[in-house]
């Protein structure tokens, strides 16, 4: 099969390069993966279309489709999906077009942007990051049969530093109990809920709180200045290597108000870090309460506080949850399994579609 993959996860690209396909990889940061793969059946295209209506990107994509003649285009971002839909207008035949969706916003018939992406009849199938995402799509009147649940993939981090060394970077004692998170700090992520719960747990012995991520919610910084949290909480701002820093945590918290399926959560679980998450979106699908970690009701800071207190008092429980979380995410979200699920859909769509004859 000839596949055009646009903005695809690099772990998935590496896995697909080992399989019997002709690939064209289009991405804004294609140079380092091109240097790594050097595969005779892989082509690479520097592609930086950032807006849905980007005439230069649409023109380049159309020219690329006419030259490469893919059987299927899989666009992993909304902008590249819109560009694929528009760029293939009038092509006869046209390739199969797939999306990848990781948010739980319901598509609206009153939003023109949705008509060139998730509501477009030219998009043949939607890969949904969780069951919660699929439910949002069907509430937007996207046919159920056009939506497939495909949990995202995660590539294991290559951290070479010991936990004690990582903690020393942030002036956290080696024997501390660290509860942390990693996110772009926006209201939807619920980090304010985390800070409110942290303030009520600050008297627990040796507890520290750590937040990785760009600050876009001033309320979080205000809450972090609570006197009870003095010398107990650090807001680091954006970190390029946040995934490799995660072994600093004993517990990973994600208190989102809305969530498709948090990638940082998958990265933490892969490193055997005990997850503590709200029941928003797909997180409760990945973290089985009382098996892989703890799940609390979204917006309920007192339930989050009680969960932190419970885990603080039981290191054996944390280790058990962490081991189960790691086994679960490696079973479901490895690049190999992610590729297996998508490849099966690609092949089914090719069988069900009228054969494409280019030329």
Residue pairs with C-beta under 8 A, 6 or more apart in sequence:
1 21
1 22
1 71
1 72
1 346
1 347
1 350
2 21
2 22
2 24
2 68
2 69
2 70
2 71
2 72
3 16
3 21
3 22
3 23
3 24
3 70
3 71
3 72
3 73
3 74
3 346
4 24
4 26
4 64
4 65
4 68
4 70
4 72
4 73
4 74
4 95
5 12
5 13
5 16
5 23
5 24
5 25
5 26
5 74
5 76
6 26
6 27
6 47
6 61
6 73
6 74
6 75
6 76
6 77
6 80
6 84
7 26
7 27
7 28
7 47
7 75
7 76
7 77
7 80
8 25
8 27
8 74
8 76
9 76
9 152
9 153
9 155
9 335
9 338
10 33
10 155
11 153
11 154
11 155
11 335
11 338
12 153
12 335
12 338
12 339
12 342
13 23
13 25
13 33
13 37
14 33
14 36
14 37
14 335
15 335
15 336
15 338
15 339
16 23
16 339
16 343
17 23
17 37
17 39
17 41
17 42
19 339
19 343
21 41
22 41
23 39
23 41
23 42
23 43
24 42
24 43
24 44
24 45
24 64
24 68
24 70
25 33
25 34
25 42
25 43
25 44
25 45
26 44
26 45
26 47
26 61
26 64
26 80
27 33
27 44
27 45
27 46
27 47
28 46
28 47
28 48
30 44
30 45
30 46
30 47
31 46
33 44
34 42
34 44
43 68
45 60
45 64
47 57
47 60
47 61
47 80
48 57
49 56
49 57
49 58
49 60
49 61
49 79
49 80
49 83
50 57
50 79
51 57
51 79
52 78
52 79
52 82
52 83
52 113
52 116
52 117
53 82
53 86
53 116
54 79
54 83
57 79
57 83
58 83
58 86
58 87
59 87
61 80
61 83
61 84
61 87
62 87
62 88
62 91
65 73
65 87
65 88
65 91
65 95
66 91
69 95
69 356
69 358
69 359
70 95
71 95
71 96
71 350
71 356
72 95
72 96
72 97
72 98
72 346
72 349
72 350
73 84
73 88
73 95
73 96
73 97
73 98
74 98
74 99
74 100
74 127
74 342
74 346
75 81
75 83
75 84
75 97
75 98
75 99
75 100
76 100
77 100
78 113
78 117
81 97
81 99
81 117
81 118
81 123
82 113
82 116
82 117
84 97
85 97
85 116
85 117
85 120
85 122
85 123
86 116
88 94
88 95
88 97
88 122
89 122
93 354
93 356
93 357
93 358
94 122
95 356
96 124
96 125
96 346
96 349
96 350
96 353
97 122
97 123
97 124
98 123
98 124
98 125
98 126
98 127
98 345
98 346
98 349
99 117
99 118
99 123
99 125
99 126
99 127
100 126
100 127
100 129
100 150
101 118
101 126
101 127
101 128
101 129
101 133
101 137
101 260
102 129
102 133
102 152
102 260
102 261
103 133
103 136
103 258
103 260
104 132
104 133
104 135
104 136
104 258
104 259
104 260
104 281
105 136
106 136
106 137
106 139
106 140
107 114
107 117
107 118
107 119
107 136
107 137
107 140
107 141
107 142
108 114
108 140
109 115
109 119
109 140
109 141
114 140
117 123
118 126
118 137
118 140
118 142
119 140
119 141
119 142
123 146
124 146
124 349
124 353
125 146
125 147
125 148
125 345
125 349
126 137
126 142
126 146
126 147
126 148
127 148
127 150
127 342
127 345
128 134
128 137
128 147
128 148
128 149
128 150
129 149
129 150
129 151
129 152
129 260
129 261
129 282
130 149
130 151
130 260
130 261
130 281
130 282
130 285
130 286
131 149
131 282
131 285
132 259
132 260
132 261
132 281
132 282
132 285
133 149
133 260
133 261
133 281
133 282
134 144
134 147
134 148
134 149
137 147
138 144
138 147
148 341
148 345
150 338
150 341
150 342
150 345
151 261
151 282
151 286
151 332
151 333
151 338
152 261
152 263
152 266
152 333
152 338
153 333
153 334
153 335
153 337
153 338
153 339
154 263
154 266
154 267
154 270
154 329
154 333
154 334
155 335
156 270
156 271
157 243
157 244
157 246
157 267
157 270
157 271
158 244
159 166
159 244
159 245
159 246
159 247
159 271
161 244
161 247
163 174
163 247
163 248
164 174
166 245
166 247
166 248
167 173
167 174
167 176
167 178
167 248
168 174
170 210
170 234
170 236
170 248
172 178
172 208
172 210
172 234
172 248
173 206
173 208
175 206
176 206
176 207
176 208
177 204
177 205
177 206
177 207
177 208
177 250
177 312
178 207
178 208
178 209
178 210
178 248
178 249
178 250
178 251
179 198
179 201
179 207
179 208
179 209
179 210
179 249
179 250
179 251
179 253
179 276
179 308
180 209
180 210
180 211
180 212
180 246
180 248
180 249
180 251
180 252
180 253
181 191
181 194
181 210
181 211
181 212
181 213
181 252
181 253
181 254
181 255
181 264
182 211
182 212
182 213
182 239
182 242
182 243
182 245
182 246
182 252
182 264
182 267
182 268
183 189
183 191
183 211
183 212
183 213
183 254
183 262
183 264
184 213
184 214
184 216
185 191
185 211
185 213
185 214
185 215
185 216
185 217
185 220
185 235
186 216
186 217
187 217
187 219
187 257
188 256
188 257
188 258
188 259
189 217
189 254
189 255
189 256
189 257
190 255
190 256
190 257
190 278
190 280
190 298
190 299
191 211
191 213
191 217
191 220
191 255
192 217
192 219
192 220
192 223
193 255
193 278
193 299
193 300
193 301
193 304
194 209
194 211
194 253
194 255
194 301
194 304
195 209
195 220
195 223
195 224
195 226
195 229
195 233
196 223
196 301
196 305
197 255
197 301
197 302
197 304
197 305
197 308
198 209
198 229
198 232
198 233
198 308
199 223
199 226
199 228
199 229
200 228
200 305
201 207
201 305
201 308
201 309
201 312
202 228
202 229
202 232
203 228
204 308
204 309
204 312
207 232
207 312
208 232
208 233
208 234
209 229
209 232
209 233
209 234
210 233
210 234
210 236
210 248
210 249
211 220
211 224
211 233
211 234
211 235
211 236
212 236
212 238
212 239
212 242
212 245
213 236
213 237
213 238
213 239
213 242
214 237
214 238
215 221
215 235
215 237
220 235
221 235
224 233
224 235
239 245
242 264
243 264
243 267
246 252
246 267
246 268
246 271
246 273
247 271
247 273
249 268
249 273
250 273
250 274
250 311
250 318
251 273
251 274
251 275
251 276
251 308
251 311
251 318
252 264
252 265
252 268
252 269
252 273
252 274
252 275
252 276
253 276
253 277
253 304
253 308
254 262
254 264
254 265
254 275
254 276
254 277
254 278
254 283
255 277
255 278
255 296
255 298
255 301
255 304
256 262
256 277
256 278
256 280
256 281
256 283
256 298
257 278
257 280
257 298
257 299
258 280
258 281
259 278
259 280
259 281
259 282
259 283
260 281
260 282
261 281
261 282
261 283
261 285
261 286
262 277
262 283
265 275
265 277
265 283
265 286
265 287
266 286
266 329
266 333
268 275
268 325
269 275
269 286
269 287
269 292
269 293
269 325
269 326
269 328
269 329
270 326
270 329
270 330
270 333
271 326
272 322
272 323
272 325
272 326
273 322
273 325
274 293
274 311
274 317
274 318
274 319
274 321
274 322
274 325
275 287
275 292
275 293
275 294
275 321
275 325
276 293
276 294
276 296
276 304
276 307
276 308
276 311
277 283
277 284
277 287
277 293
277 294
277 295
277 296
278 295
278 296
278 297
278 298
278 299
278 304
279 295
279 296
279 297
279 298
280 298
283 295
284 295
286 292
286 328
286 329
286 332
287 293
287 294
287 295
287 325
288 328
289 295
291 321
291 324
292 321
292 324
292 325
292 328
293 321
293 324
293 325
294 307
294 310
294 311
294 321
296 303
296 304
296 307
297 303
310 317
311 317
311 318
331 337
